[in-house]
Amino acid sequence: MNIIETKKVCVSYEKKLTIQDLSIQIPKGQITTLIGPNGSGKSTLIRTIAHLLHPCDGSVFLDSQNIDHEKTSEIAKKLAVLPQSSNVANDMTVKDLVTFGRIPYRKHFAPLSTLDHEKIDWAIERASLKDLKERRLSTLSGGQRQRAWIAMAIAQDTDTIILDEPTTYLDLTHQLDVMLLIKELNEKEHRTIIMALHDLNHAARFSDQLIAIKKGVLQVSGPVREVITKQNLRNIFNIDATIINDHDKPLILTYDRWQEGAVI
């Protein structure tokens, strides 16, 4: 079953057509990652799937329903979104931030219910932030802040979580921590994960499916091993990559620039 499907979607952003005639399917219960060069339209597609941008043509379907026919409050109970740039007051505590995840379930800013408190505490625990829940965001490391944002998405208690570049600006250790948490949410909590990543090795290691786009056009999609190939990387990124098998997943060891017509 596909949780999200786009049909011939076109999206204009700042008066420029950035997504063109795009039809994709995102399966339920898996990790699907969008890859592509800078400016390829990954973030635009993420925002369109999340109903933050509206296509100028075509449709996005969530659970087989046209997302434009759904109320925003109902979409927020099905999709949790972690944007690339997340800004809040730095004097907010971790628990305060995670509490925002319960907004879709509260009417007119009613007090938190017993269930709300349970979901908030549960999300903080899942993100390994129990000892930091009263800390202000300004005192946290980049990795800890990112886990706090993910905890907010967990507290929203949706079947699907959408993340745009969740490892941006993090060092290697914190990148791994975040990716392992995302993988755990998929495997143990059975969440469908949709994300955009620059790091192809992270995408290959932690994903079930990849969708590659370039200049707003779908290039290839499918299981990781079918997408991360020498020819596809030449076509999409203009690189000539050395790829090996690592625990049944492709791993890019190194790469050089590839020019069309070069002798192999």
RAZI-V587954 format. One record per residue. N is the residue number from 1. RES is the residue in one letter. PHI is phi as a letter, one per 20 degrees, with the letter a starting at -180 (999 if undefined). OMEGA is omega as a letter, one per 40 degrees, with the letter a starting at -180 (999 if undefined). D_FIRST is the distance of its C-alpha to the first C-alpha in Angstrom with 1 decimal. Layout:
n;res;phi;omega;d_first
N;RES;PHI;OMEGA;D_FIRST
N;RES;PHI;OMEGA;D_FIRST
This chain:
n;res;phi;omega;d_first
1;M;999;i;0.0
2;N;e;i;3.8
3;I;f;a;6.4
4;I;c;i;9.2
5;E;b;i;10.3
6;T;d;a;14.0
7;K;c;i;15.9
8;K;l;a;19.5
9;V;f;i;20.2
10;C;c;a;23.8
11;V;c;i;25.2
12;S;d;i;29.0
13;Y;c;a;30.3
14;E;l;i;34.0
15;K;m;i;34.7
16;K;c;i;33.0
17;L;f;a;30.0
18;T;d;i;27.9
19;I;c;a;24.4
20;Q;c;i;24.7
21;D;l;a;22.4
22;L;e;i;19.3
23;S;c;i;15.9
24;I;c;i;13.2
25;Q;c;a;9.5
26;I;d;a;8.7
27;P;f;i;5.9
28;K;f;i;5.8
29;G;n;a;8.9
30;Q;c;i;10.6
31;I;d;i;13.6
32;T;d;a;13.7
33;T;d;i;17.2
34;L;e;i;19.0
35;I;c;i;22.3
36;G;q;i;25.2
37;P;f;i;28.9
38;N;g;i;30.5
39;G;m;a;30.1
40;S;f;a;27.2
41;G;o;a;25.2
42;K;f;a;22.9
43;S;f;i;24.2
44;T;f;i;24.2
45;L;f;i;20.5
46;I;g;a;19.8
47;R;f;i;22.0
48;T;f;i;20.4
49;I;f;a;16.9
50;A;e;i;18.7
51;H;m;i;20.5
52;L;e;i;23.8
53;L;c;a;24.4
54;H;d;i;24.0
55;P;f;i;23.4
56;C;e;i;26.4
57;D;b;a;24.3
58;G;n;a;20.7
59;S;b;i;17.9
60;V;d;a;15.3
61;F;d;i;12.4
62;L;d;a;11.1
63;D;l;i;8.7
64;S;m;i;9.6
65;Q;d;i;13.2
66;N;f;a;15.8
67;I;f;i;16.8
68;D;f;i;20.4
69;H;e;a;20.4
70;E;e;i;19.6
71;K;f;a;22.5
72;T;g;a;22.9
73;S;f;i;23.5
74;E;f;i;20.2
75;I;f;a;18.3
76;A;f;i;20.4
77;K;e;a;19.0
78;K;d;a;15.4
79;L;c;i;16.4
80;A;d;a;19.3
81;V;c;i;21.0
82;L;d;a;23.6
83;P;f;a;25.5
84;Q;f;i;27.6
85;S;d;a;30.9
86;S;d;a;31.1
87;N;c;i;34.5
88;V;b;i;36.0
89;A;f;a;39.5
90;N;f;i;40.5
91;D;e;i;42.4
92;M;f;i;39.2
93;T;e;i;38.4
94;V;g;a;35.2
95;K;f;i;34.8
96;D;g;a;35.5
97;L;f;a;32.8
98;V;f;i;30.1
99;T;g;i;31.2
100;F;g;i;29.9
101;G;f;a;26.4
102;R;e;a;27.2
103;I;g;a;28.4
104;P;f;a;25.4
105;Y;d;a;26.3
106;R;d;a;30.0
107;K;e;i;31.9
108;H;l;i;34.8
109;F;l;i;35.1
110;A;f;i;35.8
111;P;g;i;36.8
112;L;f;i;34.2
113;S;e;i;33.3
114;T;g;i;33.3
115;L;f;i;29.5
116;D;g;i;29.7
117;H;f;i;32.2
118;E;f;a;30.1
119;K;f;i;27.1
120;I;f;i;29.4
121;D;f;i;31.2
122;W;f;a;28.0
123;A;f;i;26.7
124;I;f;i;30.1
125;E;f;a;30.1
126;R;f;a;26.7
127;A;e;i;28.0
128;S;l;a;31.3
129;L;c;a;33.4
130;K;g;a;35.2
131;D;f;a;38.5
132;L;d;a;38.0
133;K;f;i;36.8
134;E;e;i;40.2
135;R;f;i;40.7
136;R;e;a;40.8
137;L;g;a;38.4
138;S;f;a;41.4
139;T;e;a;42.4
140;L;e;i;39.2
141;S;f;i;38.3
142;G;g;i;35.7
143;G;f;i;33.3
144;Q;f;i;34.0
145;R;f;a;33.5
146;Q;f;i;30.1
147;R;f;i;29.1
148;A;f;i;30.4
149;W;f;i;28.2
150;I;f;i;25.1
151;A;f;i;26.5
152;M;f;i;26.5
153;A;f;i;22.8
154;I;f;a;22.3
155;A;f;i;24.6
156;Q;f;i;22.5
157;D;l;i;20.1
158;T;d;i;16.8
159;D;f;a;13.3
160;T;c;i;13.4
161;I;c;a;16.6
162;I;d;a;17.7
163;L;c;i;20.8
164;D;d;i;23.2
165;E;l;a;25.4
166;P;f;a;25.6
167;T;d;a;28.3
168;T;g;i;30.6
169;Y;m;i;34.3
170;L;e;i;33.8
171;D;f;a;35.8
172;L;f;a;34.4
173;T;f;a;34.5
174;H;f;i;32.8
175;Q;g;a;30.1
176;L;f;i;29.3
177;D;g;a;29.4
178;V;f;a;26.9
179;M;f;i;24.5
180;L;f;i;24.9
181;L;f;i;24.2
182;I;f;i;20.9
183;K;f;i;19.9
184;E;f;i;21.1
185;L;f;i;19.0
186;N;f;a;15.9
187;E;f;a;17.2
188;K;e;a;19.2
189;E;d;i;17.7
190;H;m;i;14.0
191;R;e;i;13.8
192;T;f;a;11.5
193;I;d;i;14.3
194;I;c;a;15.0
195;M;b;i;18.5
196;A;d;a;21.2
197;L;c;i;23.8
198;H;e;a;27.0
199;D;f;a;27.6
200;L;f;i;26.0
201;N;f;i;26.8
202;H;f;i;25.1
203;A;f;a;22.0
204;A;f;a;22.2
205;R;f;a;23.0
206;F;d;a;20.5
207;S;d;i;17.3
208;D;e;a;14.6
209;Q;c;i;13.9
210;L;c;i;16.6
211;I;c;a;17.1
212;A;d;i;20.8
213;I;c;i;22.5
214;K;b;a;26.2
215;K;l;i;28.2
216;G;m;a;25.2
217;V;d;i;23.9
218;L;f;i;20.9
219;Q;d;a;22.5
220;V;a;i;19.9
221;S;b;i;16.4
222;G;q;i;14.8
223;P;g;a;15.6
224;V;g;a;18.7
225;R;f;i;21.1
226;E;e;a;20.4
227;V;e;a;20.9
228;I;e;i;23.9
229;T;c;a;26.5
230;K;g;a;30.1
231;Q;f;i;29.6
232;N;f;a;26.6
233;L;f;i;28.6
234;R;f;a;31.6
235;N;f;a;29.8
236;I;e;a;28.0
237;F;d;a;30.6
238;N;l;i;33.7
239;I;c;i;34.2
240;D;d;a;35.2
241;A;d;i;33.6
242;T;e;a;34.5
243;I;d;i;31.3
244;I;c;i;31.4
245;N;e;i;29.1
246;D;c;a;28.9
247;H;l;i;27.1
248;D;m;i;24.8
249;K;c;i;24.0
250;P;f;i;26.0
251;L;c;i;28.7
252;I;e;a;30.9
253;L;f;a;34.5
254;T;a;i;36.2
255;Y;a;i;36.2
256;D;c;i;38.7
257;R;f;i;38.6
258;W;d;i;37.7
259;Q;d;i;39.4
260;E;g;a;38.4
261;G;n;i;40.9
262;A;f;a;42.0
263;V;f;a;43.2
264;I;e;999;40.9
